[in-house]
Amino acid sequence: MNDPLVEMLSCVTDCRRKQAKRYRLANILMFCILGFLCGATSYKALCSFIEERFALLQAAFPSTMKRAPAPSTLWRIISLVDGAALEAVFRKHAMSQHAALGGGPGEVVAHDGKSLRGSYDTAAETKMSQLLRAFAVGTRIILGHVAVMVKSNEIPAMQALVRELGLEGVLCTADAMHCQIKTIEAVKASGGEALLQVKGNQPSLEAAFEALPAEQEPQDCHGETGKTRRNRQETRRVEVFKAGPLLDLPDDWQAYAVEAVRVTRTVLHKDVATGWNWRPTREVAWYASSQDGNNAAYYAAATRGHWGVENRVHYVLDVSMHEDTSRVRKSPIILSILRSFALNILRFNKVNDVADALWRNAMNLNRVLAYGGT
């Protein structure tokens, strides 16, 4: 990584008039990221962090600022931030982290949306904001976001994000909502491939996939059994079937659903009362792949890795960084992007226990200033 983050943030457009620029925008954005790295969750908490650590922050990031901003001043500054410019800086910073960690062609990039549940404002008749994120499974870096527009949904948002990121040679994964021909076209146009779950929203495709095992043997199989945890033992079997021209569907699906992947998940639930009786449950999921020639072990890793966007990003943002419980209603998307900056810095520095890191950072800011990527 070449440029310090604060210098990259100086590229974000400052829409304030000249007389109102008492606080340098790049420094304010940097201080907010550092505040999130120390456990702040609101404008008031961010201002308290800046006030308490002002001397150390000024020494690390010199500016003409004389004091910490008030919460009302901070949210007015944040409300004038150009979201598109901030996102451009975020993507540049994320890609440098991703490359430094060895990310590149062959990477699985998971896409999933998340609502900022506390961002709704009943008085202003404002619904909760929603972001769709692209997450590199291997490097655990968030690569980009796009806001889901009001009266829209995640489908066009993912198509736009895929085109904008232009990740060549990656495998894009998403849940069943995104099993759309236009989504696969967008992924292929960007130079990638798609692996999308198939459910009832595509009934014809799902029925065609379910008929494949009766017509042919799987090209490849892969099985794996996990450790017994929480009185459960999970076994997954992944099978790959040739699809494409074998599907009795329109030509578009024949061209884009090249392989069908069946994932059978069997879970044995231990009866805690008796200690020996195991009750089985079985789930079957189908996935459409636009790629040809991959083995079952590859698809097993990709389908399991997709859920990293849930447990390594969204779960951490909600439980450790308290994004869902935050009642910030002024520019919640800007703060969510800054929170993603913070999470990427933690992942870049190989932090696994985010909650513990935030607690330690709050006690010692020098830990944060020593992080790579800041």
C-alpha positions in Angstrom: 0.0 0.0 0.0 1.5 3.3 -1.1 -0.5 6.4 0.1 -1.5 6.8 3.7 -5.3 6.6 4.2 -5.6 10.2 5.3 -4.1 11.3 2.0 -6.5 9.1 0.0 -9.4 10.7 2.0 -8.2 14.1 0.9 -9.6 13.3 -2.6 -13.2 13.3 -1.2 -15.0 16.3 -2.4 -15.6 19.0 0.3 -18.9 20.7 -0.5 -18.6 23.3 2.3 -18.1 26.9 1.6 -14.6 28.2 2.3 -15.6 30.1 5.5 -17.0 26.9 7.0 -13.9 24.8 6.6 -12.7 25.1 10.2 -12.3 21.3 10.3 -10.3 19.6 7.6 -12.6 17.0 5.9 -9.9 14.3 5.4 -8.9 14.5 9.1 -12.6 14.3 10.3 -13.2 11.2 8.1 -9.9 9.7 9.4 -10.9 10.4 13.0 -14.3 8.8 12.5 -12.6 5.6 11.2 -10.3 5.6 14.2 -13.2 6.2 16.5 -15.0 3.1 15.0 -11.8 1.2 15.6 -12.1 2.1 19.2 -15.7 1.2 19.6 -17.6 4.4 18.9 -21.2 3.9 17.7 -22.7 7.4 17.3 -21.9 11.0 16.5 -21.7 11.9 20.2 -19.3 9.0 20.9 -17.2 9.9 17.9 -16.9 13.5 19.2 -16.0 12.3 22.7 -13.3 10.1 21.2 -11.8 13.0 19.2 -12.0 15.3 22.3 -10.3 12.8 24.6 -7.6 11.8 22.1 -7.3 15.2 20.4 -3.6 15.9 21.3 -2.5 12.4 20.1 -4.6 12.7 16.9 -3.2 16.1 16.1 0.3 14.8 16.6 -0.4 11.9 14.2 -2.4 13.9 11.7 -1.4 17.6 11.9 -4.0 20.2 10.9 -5.2 23.7 11.8 -8.1 22.2 14.0 -8.1 23.9 17.4 -10.6 21.5 19.2 -12.9 18.6 18.6 -16.2 19.3 16.8 -19.5 19.2 18.5 -21.9 16.4 17.6 -24.2 18.8 15.6 -21.1 20.1 13.7 -19.9 16.6 13.0 -23.2 15.4 11.5 -23.4 18.5 9.4 -20.0 17.9 8.0 -20.8 14.2 7.3 -24.1 15.1 5.7 -22.2 17.2 3.1 -19.8 14.4 2.2 -20.0 13.3 -1.5 -21.0 9.6 -1.1 -19.8 8.6 -4.5 -16.3 10.2 -4.0 -16.0 8.5 -0.6 -17.0 5.1 -2.1 -14.4 5.6 -4.8 -11.7 6.1 -2.2 -13.0 3.1 -0.2 -12.8 0.8 -3.3 -9.2 2.1 -4.1 -8.1 1.5 -0.5 -9.9 -1.9 -0.4 -8.3 -3.1 -3.7 -4.8 -2.2 -2.4 -5.5 -4.2 0.8 -6.9 -7.1 -1.3 -3.9 -7.2 -3.6 -1.4 -7.0 -0.7 -3.1 -10.0 0.9 -2.7 -12.0 -2.3 -6.2 -11.6 -3.7 -6.7 -11.9 -7.5 -8.2 -14.2 -10.2 -10.0 -17.2 -8.9 -11.2 -15.4 -5.8 -14.8 -16.0 -4.6 -16.6 -12.7 -4.2 -19.8 -12.9 -2.2 -22.6 -10.4 -2.6 -25.3 -9.7 0.0 -27.4 -6.8 1.2 -27.9 -5.5 4.7 -30.4 -3.1 6.2 -29.3 -0.5 8.7 -32.2 -1.2 11.0 -31.8 1.7 13.3 -31.6 4.3 10.5 -35.4 4.7 9.9 -37.0 8.0 10.9 -40.7 7.8 11.6 -41.1 11.6 12.0 -39.4 12.3 8.7 -41.1 9.3 7.0 -37.7 7.9 6.1 -37.3 4.2 5.7 -34.2 2.3 6.9 -31.2 2.5 4.5 -29.8 -0.5 2.8 -26.4 -1.4 1.4 -25.3 -4.2 -0.8 -21.7 -5.3 -0.2 -19.1 -7.3 -2.2 -16.9 -9.4 0.0 -13.7 -11.2 -1.0 -13.9 -14.5 0.8 -10.2 -15.4 0.7 -8.8 -12.1 1.9 -11.9 -11.2 4.0 -11.8 -7.7 2.6 -15.0 -5.8 1.7 -14.4 -4.6 -1.9 -17.3 -2.2 -2.3 -20.8 -1.1 -1.6 -23.8 0.2 -3.4 -26.9 1.7 -1.8 -30.2 0.0 -2.6 -32.5 2.7 -3.8 -35.9 3.4 -2.3 -38.7 1.5 -4.2 -36.0 -0.8 -5.6 -34.3 -4.0 -4.5 -30.9 -5.7 -4.4 -31.1 -7.2 -7.9 -30.3 -4.0 -9.9 -27.9 -3.0 -7.1 -25.8 -6.1 -7.5 -25.8 -5.7 -11.3 -24.5 -2.2 -11.0 -21.9 -3.1 -8.4 -20.5 -6.0 -10.5 -20.2 -3.7 -13.5 -18.5 -0.9 -11.5 -16.0 -3.2 -9.7 -15.1 -5.1 -12.9 -13.4 -8.0 -11.1 -12.0 -10.1 -13.8 -11.5 -13.8 -13.3 -13.5 -14.0 -10.0 -16.4 -16.2 -9.1 -19.4 -14.1 -8.0 -21.8 -15.7 -5.6 -25.2 -14.5 -4.3 -28.4 -15.9 -2.9 -31.5 -17.0 -4.9 -32.9 -13.5 -5.3 -30.1 -12.8 -7.8 -30.6 -15.8 -9.9 -31.4 -13.7 -13.0 -30.1 -13.8 -16.5 -29.3 -10.0 -16.4 -27.2 -10.6 -13.3 -25.2 -13.4 -15.0 -24.8 -11.2 -18.1 -23.4 -8.4 -15.9 -20.9 -10.8 -14.2 -19.8 -12.3 -17.6 -19.4 -8.8 -19.1 -17.0 -7.9 -16.2 -14.9 -10.9 -17.0 -16.1 -13.1 -14.1 -18.3 -16.1 -13.6 -21.4 -16.6 -11.5 -22.6 -19.2 -9.0 -26.2 -18.4 -7.9 -28.5 -20.4 -5.7 -31.7 -21.6 -7.4 -35.1 -21.6 -5.5 -38.7 -21.1 -6.2 -38.3 -17.6 -7.8 -37.1 -19.6 -10.9 -39.5 -22.5 -10.8 -38.7 -23.8 -14.3 -35.0 -23.8 -13.7 -35.4 -25.4 -10.3 -37.6 -28.2 -11.8 -35.1 -28.7 -14.7 -32.3 -29.1 -12.2 -34.2 -31.5 -10.0 -34.8 -33.7 -13.1 -31.1 -34.0 -13.9 -30.2 -36.8 -11.4 -32.7 -39.1 -13.0 -31.2 -38.5 -16.5 -27.4 -38.7 -15.7 -24.8 -39.5 -13.1 -23.0 -36.6 -11.5 -19.7 -35.6 -13.1 -18.0 -35.3 -9.8 -18.9 -35.7 -6.1 -17.3 -34.4 -2.9 -18.2 -35.1 0.7 -17.1 -33.6 4.0 -18.1 -34.2 7.6 -17.7 -31.5 10.2 -16.8 -31.8 13.8 -19.5 -32.3 16.4 -20.4 -28.9 17.7 -23.3 -27.7 19.9 -24.6 -31.3 19.9 -24.8 -31.3 16.1 -22.8 -33.0 13.4 -23.0 -31.8 9.8 -22.3 -33.8 6.6 -22.3 -32.1 3.2 -22.3 -33.8 -0.1 -21.7 -31.8 -3.3 -22.5 -33.1 -6.7 -21.9 -31.5 -10.1 -24.2 -32.2 -13.1 -23.8 -31.2 -16.7 -26.7 -28.7 -17.5 -26.7 -26.2 -20.4 -28.1 -27.8 -23.6 -29.6 -30.7 -21.5 -32.1 -28.2 -19.9 -35.5 -28.0 -21.6 -35.5 -24.2 -21.1 -35.0 -21.1 -23.3 -31.6 -20.7 -24.9 -30.5 -18.0 -22.5 -30.6 -20.4 -19.5 -28.9 -23.1 -21.5 -26.0 -20.6 -22.2 -25.7 -19.4 -18.6 -26.7 -22.4 -16.4 -23.8 -24.5 -17.7 -23.5 -26.7 -14.7 -25.9 -27.6 -11.9 -24.6 -28.1 -8.4 -26.5 -30.0 -5.8 -25.5 -29.5 -2.1 -27.1 -32.0 0.3 -26.7 -31.1 3.9 -27.5 -33.7 6.6 -27.4 -32.7 10.2 -27.5 -35.1 13.1 -29.0 -33.5 16.2 -28.0 -35.1 19.5 -30.8 -35.7 22.1 -29.4 -33.9 25.1 -31.8 -35.7 27.4 -30.7 -39.2 26.5 -27.2 -38.4 25.4 -27.2 -41.0 22.7 -30.2 -40.6 20.3 -29.4 -38.6 17.1 -32.2 -37.0 15.1 -31.3 -36.4 11.4 -32.5 -33.5 9.2 -31.8 -33.1 5.5 -31.7 -30.1 3.3 -31.0 -29.9 -0.5 -29.9 -26.8 -2.3 -29.3 -26.2 -6.0 -26.9 -23.8 -7.6 -26.5 -22.6 -11.2 -22.9 -22.1 -12.4 -22.0 -20.2 -15.5 -18.6 -21.9 -15.5 -17.7 -25.3 -17.0 -15.2 -27.9 -15.8 -15.0 -27.2 -12.1 -14.8 -30.1 -9.6 -17.1 -30.7 -6.7 -14.5 -29.7 -4.1 -14.2 -26.2 -5.7 -18.0 -25.7 -5.5 -18.1 -27.0 -2.0 -15.6 -24.3 -0.9 -17.4 -21.6 -2.9 -20.9 -22.4 -1.5 -19.6 -22.6 2.0 -17.4 -19.5 1.6 -20.3 -17.4 0.3 -21.7 -17.3 3.9 -18.6 -15.5 5.0 -20.3 -12.3 4.1 -22.9 -13.1 6.8 -20.7 -14.3 9.6 -17.5 -12.4 8.9 -19.1 -9.1 7.9 -22.7 -8.5 8.8 -22.7 -10.5 12.0 -19.5 -8.6 13.1 -21.0 -5.3 12.2 -24.1 -6.0 14.2 -22.7 -7.8 17.2 -19.2 -6.3 17.7 -19.6 -2.8 16.1 -23.4 -2.4 17.0 -24.4 -1.2 13.5 -28.0 -2.5 13.8 -28.6 -0.9 17.2 -27.2 2.5 16.1 -30.0 5.1 15.9 -28.0 7.4 13.6 -30.4 8.9 11.1 -28.2 11.6 9.7 -26.2 10.1 6.8 -26.2 6.5 8.0 -24.8 5.2 4.7 -21.7 7.5 5.0 -21.1 6.2 8.5 -21.6 2.6 7.4 -18.9 3.1 4.7 -16.5 4.5 7.3 -17.3 1.5 9.5 -16.4 -0.7 6.6 -13.0 1.1 6.4 -12.5 0.2 10.0 -13.4 -3.5 9.6 -11.1 -3.8 6.5 -8.2 -2.4 8.5 -8.8 -4.9 11.2 -9.0 -7.8 8.7 -5.9 -6.5 6.9 -4.0 -6.7 10.2 -5.2 -10.3 10.8 -7.6 -9.5 13.6 -10.0 -12.3 14.3 -11.7 -11.3 17.5 -13.0 -7.9 16.6 -14.8 -7.2 19.9 -11.6 -7.8 21.9 -9.6 -5.6 19.5 -12.1 -2.7 19.8 -11.8 -2.9 23.6 -8.0 -3.0 23.6 -8.0 -0.1 21.0 -10.2 2.0 23.3 -7.6 1.7 26.1 -4.6 2.3 23.9 -4.9 4.4 20.7 -1.3 3.7 19.8 -2.4 0.1 18.9 -4.7 1.7 16.2 -2.1 4.1 14.9 0.3 1.1 14.5 -2.1 -0.8 12.2 -1.1 -1.3 8.6 -3.4 0.3 6.1 -4.0 3.5 8.2 
